[in-house]
């Protein structure tokens, strides 16, 4: 029997020095299983489809978790492609896989869950959740198992429901966008932007070809949620589906952020394999959440492209003879070299809290640092309509 394990890695992009000592071991409360990493809380509900039932930052809920619309809440996982309602195929979704109880529980440093078999679809789902402080990540392994006696083809399909607000963006792919709401997407500087507006028609969806393998959602609290995944070619996509999809529901209560993996042929007994990464991070105050923001795109592109396992963050490199910031380990000040035009600097902690925001004079500039706790801090220098990001350590 061929096994192609399906894994989704959810990465919360916080510096590892800050999260050392945090509780990465799963715990149980009120029937829910959860991790607590720095200021992020992640929870799954084994009694309800093993779905992600809560995702909080600083105790503020990020997901849409209202039960007003039955099973349409939280972040779940289905098989694709979708068929029309009432037609044979993969719709409506399996109640056993999506809403039923999963067996299993805590096993060491992991949460292991398994669905019952859906004898109509001939499928079993498995889910393994694990926190990893070496890269401040939560790893979710999904397996979709074909229990039928004949072959079938599926794509992995993740649907994350969030409240109706904010800005959705992703690099525009060569395959373009289709669907009823495709005309609501603006393409600026190679990025597709969907700005939520309550006046936009509800009950509509778009299907988009992406590029670079990421999509992002910024809510009205300036929390950015980034998904990273393998970019798909046209030949890898499920019929009438695409790698980036967005659905705005009929009742104007939630938006579904959807991603799909490659369309995979499964013999009897086979499992498919797919991986995706989630990042949850507060934006620095200096970055404006607006369509066409190069600073926002640069910030998102930097998340998850780690320059080391220790930090798992990679910021755009400064061009030679442009801006230099030193020392890397500072006590009372940092020095900025290469400011030849009006500029500003914002320094933030990894939780997004701004500790300094000021204008910069031309040439060499020393910046006195405020009295703050030791740790890793992030700077953004804006000059000549460009933003430069980096990080340094404050150690008093």
C-alpha positions in Angstrom: 0.0 0.0 0.0 1.3 3.4 -0.9 1.4 6.0 1.8 1.8 9.7 1.0 1.4 11.5 4.4 -0.5 14.7 4.3 1.0 17.4 6.6 0.0 20.9 7.3 2.5 22.9 9.4 1.2 25.9 11.2 3.9 28.3 12.1 3.4 31.1 14.5 6.2 33.5 13.7 7.7 34.5 17.0 11.4 34.5 17.9 12.4 31.4 19.7 14.2 33.2 22.6 10.9 34.6 23.6 9.0 31.3 23.6 11.5 29.2 25.4 9.8 27.7 28.4 6.3 28.1 27.0 3.9 25.2 27.3 4.3 23.3 24.0 2.8 20.2 25.5 -0.8 19.7 24.6 -3.4 20.0 27.4 -7.1 19.3 27.8 -9.8 21.5 29.1 -13.6 21.1 28.8 -13.1 18.4 26.2 -10.9 20.6 24.0 -7.2 20.0 23.3 -4.9 23.0 23.0 -1.4 24.5 22.9 -0.3 27.9 24.3 2.7 29.4 22.6 3.8 32.9 23.6 0.6 35.0 23.2 -1.0 32.6 20.7 -3.6 30.1 21.8 -4.5 27.2 19.4 -7.3 24.7 20.0 -8.9 21.7 18.4 -12.2 20.0 19.2 -12.0 16.2 18.9 -15.8 15.9 19.5 -16.6 18.0 16.4 -14.6 16.9 13.4 -11.2 17.4 15.0 -11.4 20.9 13.6 -9.5 24.0 14.7 -12.0 25.6 17.1 -10.0 28.6 18.3 -7.0 30.7 17.3 -6.3 33.6 19.6 -3.6 36.2 19.9 -3.5 38.2 23.2 -6.8 36.4 24.0 -8.5 37.9 21.0 -10.3 35.4 18.8 -9.2 35.4 15.1 -11.5 32.8 13.7 -15.2 32.9 13.1 -16.5 30.6 15.8 -20.2 31.5 16.1 -22.5 28.4 16.0 -25.4 30.4 14.3 -24.9 28.5 11.0 -24.5 25.0 12.2 -21.3 23.4 11.0 -20.0 26.5 9.3 -17.5 27.8 11.8 -13.8 27.4 12.6 -11.2 26.0 10.3 -11.9 22.6 8.8 -10.7 20.2 6.1 -12.6 18.6 3.2 -11.8 16.6 0.1 -12.1 18.3 -3.3 -13.4 18.9 -6.0 -16.8 20.2 -5.0 -19.9 19.0 -6.9 -23.2 20.8 -7.2 -25.7 20.3 -4.3 -27.6 17.1 -4.7 -25.4 15.7 -7.4 -23.2 12.7 -6.8 -19.7 13.6 -5.6 -18.2 15.5 -2.7 -21.0 17.8 -1.7 -22.4 18.4 0.8 -19.4 17.6 2.9 -19.4 14.4 5.0 -21.0 14.9 8.4 -18.9 12.0 9.7 -15.6 13.6 8.7 -16.5 17.3 9.2 -18.7 17.1 12.3 -18.4 13.7 13.8 -16.3 12.7 16.9 -12.7 11.7 16.4 -11.1 9.1 18.5 -7.6 9.5 20.0 -6.2 12.2 22.2 -2.9 13.4 23.7 0.1 11.1 23.0 3.3 12.6 24.5 3.9 15.9 22.8 1.2 15.4 20.1 -2.5 15.2 19.6 -3.5 12.2 17.5 -7.1 12.1 16.1 -8.8 9.7 13.7 -12.3 9.9 12.1 -14.7 7.1 11.7 -15.0 5.7 8.2 -17.5 7.4 5.9 -18.9 4.5 4.1 -20.6 6.7 1.5 -17.4 8.5 0.4 -15.2 5.6 1.5 -12.8 7.9 3.3 -11.0 8.2 6.7 -9.3 11.4 7.9 -6.4 11.4 10.4 -5.0 14.5 12.1 -1.9 14.9 14.2 -1.2 18.2 15.9 2.2 19.0 17.4 4.0 22.1 18.7 7.7 22.6 17.9 9.6 25.4 19.7 12.7 25.0 17.6 10.9 27.0 14.9 7.9 28.1 17.0 5.5 26.0 15.0 2.5 23.8 15.3 2.6 20.9 12.9 -0.7 19.4 11.7 -0.5 16.1 9.8 -3.6 15.3 7.8 -4.1 12.0 6.1 -6.9 11.3 3.6 -7.3 7.5 3.2 -9.2 5.9 0.3 -11.0 2.9 1.9 -12.8 2.0 -1.3 -12.1 -1.0 -3.4 -11.6 1.2 -6.5 -9.5 4.2 -7.2 -10.5 7.8 -6.7 -8.8 11.2 -7.2 -9.0 14.1 -4.7 -7.4 17.3 -3.7 -6.8 18.4 -0.1 -9.0 21.4 0.7 -8.6 23.7 3.7 -11.3 26.2 4.7 -10.7 28.7 7.4 -13.6 30.9 8.4 -12.9 34.4 9.6 -15.2 37.4 10.4 -16.3 39.7 7.6 -13.6 42.4 7.6 -10.1 43.1 6.5 -7.9 42.7 3.5 -7.0 39.5 1.6 -4.0 39.4 -0.7 -1.8 37.0 -2.7 0.6 37.1 -5.7 -1.3 37.0 -8.9 -0.6 33.9 -10.9 -0.6 33.5 -14.7 -3.9 31.5 -14.7 -5.9 34.5 -13.5 -9.2 34.6 -11.5 -12.6 33.2 -12.2 -15.9 33.1 -10.4 -18.8 35.5 -9.6 -16.7 37.8 -7.3 -13.6 37.8 -9.5 -14.4 41.4 -10.6 -14.1 42.5 -7.0 -10.4 41.7 -6.9 -7.9 44.4 -7.8 -4.5 43.6 -9.3 -1.8 46.1 -8.3 2.0 45.5 -8.7 1.6 41.8 -9.3 -0.6 41.3 -6.2 -4.3 40.4 -6.1 -6.2 42.4 -3.5 -9.7 41.7 -2.1 -10.8 44.5 0.3 -13.8 43.5 2.3 -16.8 45.9 2.0 -20.2 45.1 3.4 -21.8 46.5 0.2 -20.2 43.8 -1.9 -22.5 41.1 -3.1 -22.6 38.1 -0.6 -22.9 34.5 -1.5 -20.2 34.8 -4.1 -16.8 33.2 -4.6 -13.7 33.5 -6.7 -11.1 30.9 -7.8 -7.6 32.1 -8.4 -4.2 31.0 -9.6 -1.6 32.2 -7.2 2.1 32.6 -7.4 5.0 32.2 -4.9 2.9 29.9 -2.7 1.3 32.2 -0.2 -1.9 34.1 0.7 -2.6 36.5 3.6 -5.5 38.0 5.5 -5.1 41.1 7.6 -8.0 41.8 10.0 -9.2 45.1 11.4 -7.0 44.6 14.5 -3.9 44.6 12.2 -3.2 40.9 12.8 -1.8 39.2 9.7 -2.5 35.5 9.0 -0.3 34.1 6.3 -0.6 30.7 4.6 2.3 29.2 2.8 1.9 26.2 0.4 3.4 24.7 -2.7 2.5 26.6 -5.8 0.4 24.6 -8.2 0.7 24.4 -12.0 -2.6 24.2 -14.0 -2.1 20.4 -14.5 -2.1 19.8 -10.8 -5.5 21.4 -10.0 -8.8 19.7 -9.3 -11.5 20.2 -12.0 -13.2 23.6 -11.6 -11.1 24.4 -8.6 -7.9 26.4 -7.9 -5.2 26.9 -5.3 -6.5 30.1 -3.8 -10.3 30.6 -3.2 -12.4 33.0 -1.2 -16.1 32.7 -0.4 -18.3 35.5 1.2 -21.3 33.8 2.7 -24.9 34.6 1.9 -25.7 36.0 5.4 -22.6 38.3 5.4 -21.3 36.8 8.6 -18.1 35.1 7.6 -15.5 34.8 4.8 -13.8 31.5 4.0 -10.1 31.6 3.2 -9.6 28.4 1.1 -6.6 26.7 -0.3 -6.2 23.4 -2.2 -3.4 21.0 -2.9 -2.6 18.9 -6.0 -5.3 16.7 -7.5 -4.0 13.2 -6.6 -4.9 9.7 -7.9 -5.4 7.3 -5.1 -5.6 3.5 -5.5 -7.6 1.5 -3.0 -6.0 2.0 0.4 -3.8 4.9 -0.7 -3.4 8.2 1.2 -2.5 11.6 -0.3 0.0 14.1 0.8 -0.1 17.9 1.1 1.5 20.6 3.2 0.6 24.2 4.2 2.0 26.6 6.8 0.1 29.2 8.8 1.7 32.3 10.4 -0.1 34.6 12.8 1.6 37.9 13.6 0.8 41.4 14.7 1.8 44.1 12.1 4.1 46.9 13.1 2.2 50.1 13.6 4.0 51.8 10.7 2.7 49.4 8.1 -0.6 50.6 6.5 -3.2 48.1 5.7 -4.3 49.2 2.3 -4.4 47.9 -1.3 -1.1 48.4 -3.1 1.0 48.7 0.1 4.5 47.6 -0.8 5.5 47.6 2.8 2.8 45.2 3.7 3.8 42.8 0.9 7.4 43.0 1.9 6.6 42.3 5.5 4.5 39.2 4.5 7.1 37.9 2.1 9.6 38.1 4.9 7.5 36.0 7.3 8.4 32.3 7.2 11.5 32.6 5.1 13.8 32.1 8.0 17.5 32.9 7.9 18.0 30.4 10.6 16.0 27.7 12.5 16.4 29.9 15.6 14.4 32.9 14.3 12.5 31.5 11.3 12.4 35.1 10.0 14.0 36.5 7.0 13.7 40.2 6.1 14.6 41.7 2.7 18.3 42.2 2.5 19.5 45.8 2.3 21.2 46.6 -1.0 25.0 47.2 -0.8 25.8 50.9 0.0 22.2 51.5 1.0 21.2 51.2 4.7 23.2 49.6 7.4 22.0 49.1 11.0 24.4 48.0 13.8 25.3 46.6 16.2 23.3 43.3 16.0 23.4 43.1 19.8 22.6 46.6 21.2 22.5 48.0 24.7 21.7 51.7 24.7 21.7 52.7 21.0 21.8 51.6 17.4 23.5 53.3 14.5 21.9 53.8 11.1 24.1 54.5 8.1 23.1 55.4 4.6 20.1 57.8 5.2 20.3 60.2 2.2 16.7 61.2 2.0 13.9 62.0 4.4 13.2 58.8 6.4 11.6 57.4 9.5 12.2 54.4 11.7 9.8 52.3 13.7 11.0 49.6 16.2 8.6 47.0 17.5 8.6 44.0 19.7 7.7 40.6 18.2 4.2 41.0 19.7 3.7 44.0 17.4 4.0 46.7 20.2 5.8 49.8 19.0 8.6 51.0 21.3 10.0 53.8 19.1 8.8 55.8 16.1 10.8 58.8 14.9 12.1 60.7 11.9 15.7 60.3 10.8 18.2 62.9 9.9 20.4 62.5 6.8 23.7 60.6 7.0 24.9 58.7 10.0 22.4 58.6 12.8 22.6 57.1 16.3 19.3 56.2 17.9 18.9 56.0 21.7 16.9 52.9 22.7 14.2 53.1 25.3 14.2 51.1 28.5 12.7 47.8 27.4 13.0 44.1 28.3 15.9 42.2 26.8 14.9 40.4 23.6 14.7 40.5 19.8 13.2 43.6 18.2 12.2 44.4 14.6 12.9 47.7 12.8 11.3 49.2 9.7 13.0 52.1 8.0 11.0 53.9 5.4 12.9 56.0 2.8 12.2 57.1 -0.7 8.9 55.0 -0.7 10.8 51.9 0.2 10.7 49.9 3.4 13.7 48.1 4.9 13.1 45.5 7.6 15.6 43.9 10.0 16.0 42.6 13.5 18.5 43.1 16.3 18.9 42.0 19.9 18.6 44.4 22.9 20.5 43.1 25.9 21.0 45.6 28.7 
